[in-house]
């Protein structure tokens, strides 16, 4: 399987503008710029897209592991914070809440750690990755 995206940039770094388009067209001529990347401008930026990719990949991997362990996923919601310092991504922080029927917190945390280490995007990132995972409705287990 291969996937692709295209970036088009016009102009100088600070005054220029760009558009991103993905193969699926989910992003279609989506705006990005110096301001959207390093200040507070309108549009997306590569780090935001990495955060989305990491949150999505990790959440799917965790869901797969939970299902493989014989539990039913009601929901998993993951936020990913990418920290960019001096033009280096220094951390990717995953914060999640999950509702899973019948699982104990210890079982859940073990699967969270496994997913953090094994999701495809975690494997490609060259940065510190951490998770803060909450099992909602754990009292009902």
QUIBEL-V903997 format. One record per residue. N is the residue number from 1. SS is DSSP state (H for helix, E for strand, L for the rest). Layout:
n,ss
N,SS
N,SS
//
This chain:
n,ss
1,L
2,L
3,L
4,L
5,E
6,E
7,E
8,E
9,E
10,E
11,L
12,L
13,L
14,L
15,L
16,L
17,E
18,E
19,E
20,E
21,E
22,E
23,L
24,L
25,L
26,L
27,L
28,L
29,L
30,E
31,E
32,E
33,E
34,H
35,H
36,H
37,H
38,H
39,L
40,L
41,L
42,L
43,L
44,E
45,L
46,H
47,H
48,H
49,H
50,H
51,H
52,H
53,H
54,H
55,H
56,H
57,H
58,H
59,H
60,H
61,H
62,H
63,H
64,H
65,H
66,H
67,H
68,H
69,L
70,L
71,L
72,E
73,E
74,E
75,E
76,E
77,E
78,E
79,E
80,E
81,E
82,E
83,E
84,E
85,E
86,L
87,L
88,E
89,E
90,E
91,E
92,E
93,E
94,E
95,E
96,E
97,E
98,E
99,E
100,E
101,E
102,L
103,L
104,L
105,H
106,H
107,H
108,H
109,H
110,H
111,H
112,H
113,H
114,H
115,H
116,H
117,H
118,H
119,L
120,H
121,H
122,H
123,H
124,H
125,L
126,L
127,L
128,E
129,E
130,E
131,E
132,E
133,E
134,E
135,E
136,L
137,L
138,H
139,H
140,H
141,L
//
